[in-house]
Amino acid sequence: MAGLVQIRSTIAPADAEGRYRSVRRAVGWVLIAFFALVPFLSFRGLPLARFDVPRRRLVLLGEIFTPHDTWALALLILTAALSLFLLTALLGRVWCGWACPQTVWLEWIYRPIDRWFEGTPNKRRRRDAGPNDRTWWRIKLTKHLAFLVVTGTATFVFMSWFVGGREILSGELKSTGWGVAAFLFAVFHADGVWFREQMCHYACPYARFQGALMDTNSLVVAYDRFRGEPRRKGKSPEGGDCIDCGRCAAVCPMGIDIREGDQLQCIHCLTCVDACDAVMDKIEKPRGLIRWTTDRDAPARPGEHIPVFGKRARVYSVLLVAVLGLLFGGLLERDPVQVAVARVPDAEIFRELPDGRVTNRFTFHITNRAREGHSFRVDSLDADVEVTVPGAPWAVDMAEDTRVQGFVTAPRASFDAGRLPVRFVVERDDGLRSEGELTMLGPGG
């Protein structure tokens, strides 16, 4: 069993600067700003984006999606998945290294705190190997205090996507919400402080199947063995361009050596490319010994061109355009008033009245998708059918929904085999009408 167990060694990657890291840092901070600011922004009188779990709705770019909009939610999820598939087919695992929330927070928040308090990886290793003196404890305690502040901020912002930042600050979060926040805080803190790259190694499912989304046209991070091998030491003129300095492995946040070939743990952060290019500049060799390429461990032959937009990318693009067309087409046709009707489960199926008519009891569920409050009433579109809703008209606030119970009454003679289709209309106070249909049950069925 000894061969199946491996003691984890903490990864403390060295810092490296370069063209890819500069762009990646800018992308990371843009994503952090997006994550932190969106819960506090409004658009057309509504939150810019909110997964409103207590009210069972999604608010996105001024549109309200309720459980009755399952088709739209499914298309939104499918759009996100196809976009990720297309990105992978074109650029490889860049989602993992550039845009994944796990990587963004770890690389641009938690690890900079490590470097700020601990210094370089060599200084950290020497200090950890020495005695746990007063300096060691001071550094560790202040660093973990900073981690607690960062994790608390991240938890607050994350909860704001579901409850609302202003609502949390005003004290509207209930005991259940505080319990969820405490659980998330514990998970986020354990991940950012301890679990870290193990999330990518062992827990993330995307790392396991993303290889199936790529083909020979997808970009990968590759080491040019034809040019680099055999490796040489220092200024020796014998051998390839790789001087075996180990810089590419030292800066890798996943603790791998890209010279061993494409690996599951590689997240395409391209830090090794920047580090190797810097070494090549110092020894006056051409850049690109490690590069982001489709060449797959071999240099392209003169005149050879491998298109990046390959077959898989074209298929994903067609599917993405089709799904987006369905989504936007459905949104354009969507009724501004969502109406759902259901029978009252604990009521009798029907009741015969003394005047010979039959009445059924229904619940009308009205969702006001407008950006202002309105009042509503329900009427029948059939001449011999009457719809009675106590308290009508009733008011529904902006982006809210309500349920009201009403009675639908029709002559006994109108029923055919115990059933009667009824057309009704929900009318808003400004004249907007939304029609629907329900089925009454009666004698003879």
C-alpha positions in Angstrom: 0.0 0.0 0.0 3.0 2.3 0.4 3.1 2.9 -3.3 -0.5 4.1 -3.3 0.0 6.8 -0.7 1.9 10.0 -1.4 2.6 12.7 1.2 1.7 16.1 -0.2 4.4 18.7 -0.5 3.1 22.3 -0.3 3.6 24.1 -3.6 5.1 27.5 -3.4 5.7 28.6 -7.0 8.3 31.2 -7.7 7.2 34.5 -9.2 7.7 35.2 -12.9 6.9 38.1 -15.1 6.3 38.2 -18.9 3.9 39.0 -21.6 1.4 36.3 -20.8 1.4 36.9 -17.1 0.8 40.6 -17.6 -2.3 39.9 -19.7 -3.4 37.1 -17.4 -3.1 39.5 -14.4 -5.3 42.1 -16.1 -7.9 39.5 -17.0 -7.9 38.2 -13.4 -8.4 41.6 -11.8 -11.2 42.4 -14.3 -12.9 39.2 -13.3 -12.5 40.0 -9.6 -13.9 43.4 -10.1 -16.8 41.9 -12.1 -17.5 39.4 -9.3 -17.3 42.0 -6.6 -19.3 44.8 -8.2 -22.1 43.1 -10.1 -24.2 42.3 -7.0 -24.4 46.0 -6.2 -25.3 47.3 -9.7 -28.8 47.8 -11.1 -30.1 47.8 -14.7 -33.5 49.1 -15.7 -34.7 49.2 -12.1 -33.6 45.6 -11.3 -30.3 44.0 -10.0 -27.9 43.5 -12.9 -27.6 39.8 -12.0 -29.1 37.9 -9.0 -29.8 34.3 -8.3 -32.7 35.1 -6.0 -33.1 31.8 -4.2 -35.6 33.0 -1.5 -38.0 34.2 -4.3 -37.1 31.4 -6.7 -36.1 33.6 -9.6 -33.2 34.7 -11.7 -32.7 38.3 -12.5 -30.3 38.9 -15.4 -29.8 42.1 -17.5 -33.3 43.5 -16.6 -35.1 40.2 -17.3 -36.8 38.1 -14.7 -36.8 34.3 -15.0 -39.0 32.2 -12.8 -39.5 28.4 -12.5 -42.0 28.8 -15.3 -39.1 29.8 -17.6 -37.4 26.5 -17.4 -36.8 26.5 -21.2 -34.9 29.8 -20.9 -32.8 28.6 -17.9 -32.0 25.4 -19.8 -30.9 27.4 -22.9 -28.8 29.8 -20.7 -27.0 26.8 -19.1 -26.5 25.2 -22.6 -25.1 28.5 -23.9 -22.6 28.7 -21.1 -21.6 25.0 -21.6 -21.1 25.5 -25.4 -19.2 28.7 -24.9 -16.8 26.8 -22.6 -16.5 23.9 -25.1 -15.7 26.3 -27.9 -13.1 28.1 -25.8 -11.5 24.7 -25.0 -11.5 23.6 -28.6 -9.8 26.8 -29.6 -7.4 27.7 -26.8 -7.1 24.5 -24.7 -7.4 24.7 -20.9 -7.2 28.5 -20.6 -10.5 28.5 -18.6 -8.6 26.7 -15.9 -5.6 29.0 -15.9 -7.2 32.3 -16.7 -10.9 32.5 -15.8 -11.8 29.7 -13.3 -12.8 31.4 -9.9 -10.6 28.9 -8.0 -7.5 29.9 -10.0 -8.3 33.7 -10.1 -8.7 34.0 -6.3 -5.8 31.7 -5.6 -3.3 33.3 -8.0 -4.2 37.0 -7.5 -5.3 37.1 -3.9 -4.1 34.2 -1.7 -0.7 33.5 -3.2 0.3 37.3 -3.3 -0.5 37.3 0.4 1.8 34.3 0.8 4.6 36.1 -1.0 4.0 39.4 0.9 4.4 37.8 4.3 6.6 34.9 3.6 9.0 36.2 0.9 10.4 34.0 -1.8 9.8 30.3 -1.8 13.4 29.7 -0.7 13.0 32.0 2.3 9.8 30.3 3.2 11.4 26.8 3.1 14.4 27.9 5.2 12.2 29.5 7.8 9.9 26.5 8.0 12.9 24.2 8.4 14.2 26.3 11.3 12.8 26.7 14.8 9.3 28.1 15.4 10.5 31.2 17.0 8.7 34.5 17.7 9.3 35.7 14.1 7.9 32.5 12.6 4.7 32.8 14.8 4.3 36.6 14.0 4.5 35.9 10.2 2.2 33.0 10.3 -0.5 34.6 12.5 -0.6 37.9 10.5 -0.7 36.0 7.2 -3.6 33.9 8.4 -5.4 36.9 9.8 -5.2 38.4 6.3 -6.5 35.1 4.9 -9.5 35.3 7.2 -10.3 38.9 6.1 -10.0 37.9 2.4 -12.2 34.8 2.9 -14.8 36.8 4.8 -14.9 39.3 2.0 -15.2 36.6 -0.7 -18.1 34.9 1.3 -19.9 38.2 1.6 -19.7 39.0 -2.1 -20.7 35.4 -3.1 -23.7 35.6 -0.8 -24.6 38.9 -2.4 -25.2 37.2 -5.8 -28.0 35.3 -4.1 -29.4 37.6 -1.5 -28.2 41.1 -2.5 -25.3 43.0 -1.1 -27.4 45.9 0.2 -29.9 43.5 1.8 -27.1 41.8 3.7 -25.7 45.1 4.9 -29.1 46.2 6.0 -29.5 43.1 8.2 -32.1 41.2 6.1 -30.2 37.9 6.1 -32.0 35.4 8.3 -30.6 32.6 10.5 -30.6 30.1 7.7 -28.7 32.5 5.5 -26.1 33.0 8.2 -25.7 29.3 8.5 -25.1 29.0 4.8 -22.6 31.8 5.0 -20.7 30.1 7.8 -20.5 26.9 5.8 -19.3 28.7 2.7 -16.7 30.6 4.7 -15.3 27.3 6.1 -15.2 25.7 2.6 -13.7 28.8 0.9 -11.1 29.2 3.7 -10.0 25.6 3.6 -9.7 25.7 -0.2 -7.8 29.0 -0.4 -5.4 28.3 2.5 -4.9 24.5 2.3 -6.6 22.5 -0.5 -5.5 24.8 -3.4 -4.2 23.0 -6.4 -5.6 19.7 -5.1 -9.0 21.0 -6.3 -7.7 20.8 -9.9 -5.9 17.5 -9.3 -8.6 15.5 -7.6 -12.0 17.3 -7.3 -12.7 19.3 -10.4 -14.7 17.2 -13.0 -13.9 19.6 -15.9 -10.2 18.6 -15.7 -11.2 15.0 -16.4 -13.2 15.5 -19.6 -11.8 18.6 -21.2 -9.3 16.5 -23.1 -12.3 15.0 -25.0 -13.3 18.5 -26.1 -9.9 19.2 -27.8 -8.4 18.0 -31.1 -5.1 18.4 -32.9 -6.1 22.0 -33.8 -6.5 23.0 -30.1 -3.6 25.0 -28.6 -1.5 23.4 -25.9 1.5 24.3 -23.9 4.4 22.3 -25.4 8.1 21.8 -24.9 10.1 21.6 -28.1 12.1 18.4 -27.6 13.7 18.6 -31.0 15.3 21.9 -30.1 15.8 21.4 -26.4 17.3 17.9 -26.1 19.8 16.8 -25.1 19.8 19.2 -22.2 23.1 20.9 -21.3 24.5 22.5 -18.2 25.5 26.2 -18.0 27.6 27.5 -20.9 28.5 24.1 -22.3 28.3 24.3 -26.2 27.2 20.7 -26.4 23.5 19.8 -26.4 20.2 21.5 -27.1 18.9 24.9 -26.1 17.5 23.7 -22.7 20.1 24.3 -20.0 18.1 22.4 -17.4 17.7 25.4 -15.1 14.4 24.1 -13.8 12.9 27.5 -14.0 9.8 26.3 -15.9 9.0 23.8 -13.1 9.8 26.3 -10.3 7.2 28.8 -11.4 4.4 26.2 -12.2 1.5 26.7 -9.8 0.5 23.0 -10.3 4.0 21.7 -9.4 4.6 19.9 -12.7 7.4 19.9 -15.3 6.1 20.7 -18.7 9.1 19.1 -20.3 7.6 15.7 -19.4 4.9 16.3 -21.9 1.2 17.4 -21.8 -0.3 16.5 -18.5 -3.7 16.5 -16.9 -2.7 19.0 -14.2 -1.5 21.7 -16.7 -3.9 24.6 -16.6 -2.4 26.6 -19.5 -1.5 29.5 -17.3 1.6 30.0 -19.6 3.8 31.0 -16.7 6.4 28.5 -17.8 6.4 30.1 -21.2 7.3 33.5 -19.7 9.9 31.9 -17.5 11.6 30.0 -20.3 11.5 33.0 -22.7 13.3 35.1 -20.0 16.0 32.4 -19.8 16.4 32.2 -23.5 16.8 36.0 -23.7 19.7 35.7 -21.1 21.5 33.0 -23.0 20.8 34.7 -26.3 18.7 31.9 -27.8 15.4 32.3 -29.7 12.2 32.3 -27.7 9.7 29.6 -28.0 11.5 26.6 -26.5 8.3 26.2 -24.4 5.3 27.7 -26.3 1.6 27.9 -26.7 1.1 26.0 -29.9 -0.6 23.3 -32.0 2.7 21.7 -32.9 2.5 19.0 -30.1 6.2 18.7 -29.1 7.5 19.2 -32.6 8.3 22.3 -34.7 6.2 23.0 -37.7 7.7 22.2 -41.0 8.5 25.2 -43.3 5.3 26.4 -44.9 3.1 24.1 -42.8 0.0 25.8 -41.4 -2.4 24.2 -38.9 -5.7 26.1 -38.6 -6.7 26.7 -35.0 -10.4 26.9 -36.0 -10.8 23.2 -36.5 -13.7 20.8 -37.0 -14.7 20.7 -33.3 -14.7 24.4 -33.0 -16.9 24.8 -36.1 -19.4 22.3 -34.7 -19.5 24.1 -31.3 -19.9 27.4 -33.0 -22.9 26.3 -35.1 -24.6 24.8 -32.0 -23.9 27.9 -30.0 -25.4 30.2 -32.7 -28.5 27.9 -32.9 -29.0 27.9 -29.1 -28.6 31.7 -28.9 -31.1 32.1 -31.7 -33.6 30.0 -29.8 -32.9 31.9 -26.6 -33.3 35.4 -28.0 -36.3 34.4 -30.1 -38.0 33.0 -27.1 -37.3 36.1 -25.1 -38.7 38.4 -27.8 -41.9 36.4 -27.8 -42.2 36.1 -24.0 -45.3 37.5 -22.4 -44.6 40.4 -19.9 -47.2 38.7 -17.6 -46.6 35.1 -16.6 -49.8 33.2 -15.8 -50.1 29.7 -14.4 -53.2 28.0 -13.2 -53.5 25.0 -11.0 -56.4 23.2 -9.1 -56.5 23.7 -5.4 -55.2 20.3 -4.1 -57.2 20.2 -0.8 -60.5 21.4 -2.3 -63.3 19.2 -3.6 -63.1 18.4 -7.3 -66.3 20.3 -8.1 -69.4 21.6 -6.4 -72.9 21.7 -7.8 -74.8 24.9 -6.9 -78.6 25.1 -6.2 -79.1 27.1 -9.4 -77.8 24.2 -11.6 -74.4 25.5 -12.2 -71.0 23.8 -11.4 -68.1 25.6 -9.8 -64.4 24.6 -9.5 -61.7 26.2 -7.4 -58.4 27.2 -8.9 -55.2 29.0 -7.9 -54.0 31.8 -10.3 -50.2 32.4 -10.1 -49.4 35.8 -11.6 -45.8 37.0 -12.2 -45.4 40.7 -13.0 -42.3 41.0 -15.2 -42.8 44.7 -15.7 -40.4 47.2 -14.1 -43.2 48.8 -12.1 -46.1 47.7 -10.0 -49.5 46.9 -11.5 -52.9 45.6 -10.5 -54.6 42.6 -12.2 -58.0 41.1 -12.6 -59.2 37.8 -14.2 -62.2 37.5 -16.5 -63.7 34.7 -18.6 -63.6 34.8 -22.4 -66.6 32.5 -22.6 -70.1 34.0 -22.4 -71.6 31.4 -20.1 -68.6 31.0 -17.8 -68.0 33.2 -14.8 -64.6 33.8 -13.0 -64.8 35.2 -9.5 -61.6 36.2 -7.6 -62.2 37.7 -4.2 -60.4 40.9 -3.6 -59.8 41.6 -7.3 -58.2 43.6 -8.7 -55.0 42.8 -6.7 -51.7 44.6 -6.8 -48.4 42.9 -7.7 -45.1 44.8 -7.2 -42.4 45.1 -9.8 -40.7 41.7 -10.5 -42.9 40.0 -7.9 -45.4 37.2 -8.1 -48.6 36.4 -6.2 -51.1 33.5 -5.9 -54.8 34.1 -5.6 -57.6 31.6 -5.4 -60.8 32.0 -7.5 -63.9 30.2 -8.5 -64.8 29.3 -12.1 -68.5 28.6 -12.6 -70.3 27.3 -15.6 -73.8 25.7 -16.5 -74.1 22.0 -15.9 -75.2 21.5 -19.5 -71.9 22.8 -20.8 -69.9 19.8 -19.6 -69.1 17.0 -22.1 -68.1 13.8 -20.3 -67.4 15.7 -17.2 -65.0 18.2 -18.8 -65.2 21.8 -20.0 -62.4 23.8 -21.5 -62.5 27.4 -20.4 -60.7 30.4 -21.9 -59.8 33.2 -19.5 -57.9 36.5 -19.6 -55.6 38.2 -17.1 -55.9 42.0 -17.6 -53.4 44.5 -16.3 -54.5 48.0 -15.2 -53.0 49.6 -18.3 -55.0 47.3 -20.6 -52.4 44.7 -21.3 -54.1 41.3 -21.6 -52.7 37.8 -21.3 -54.9 34.9 -22.3 -54.9 31.3 -21.0 -56.9 28.1 -20.8 -58.0 25.8 -18.0 -60.2 22.7 -17.8 -63.1 22.5 -15.5 -64.3 19.1 -14.1 -68.0 18.3 -13.5 -70.6 15.7 -13.3 -70.7 12.9 -15.9 -66.9 12.3 -16.0 
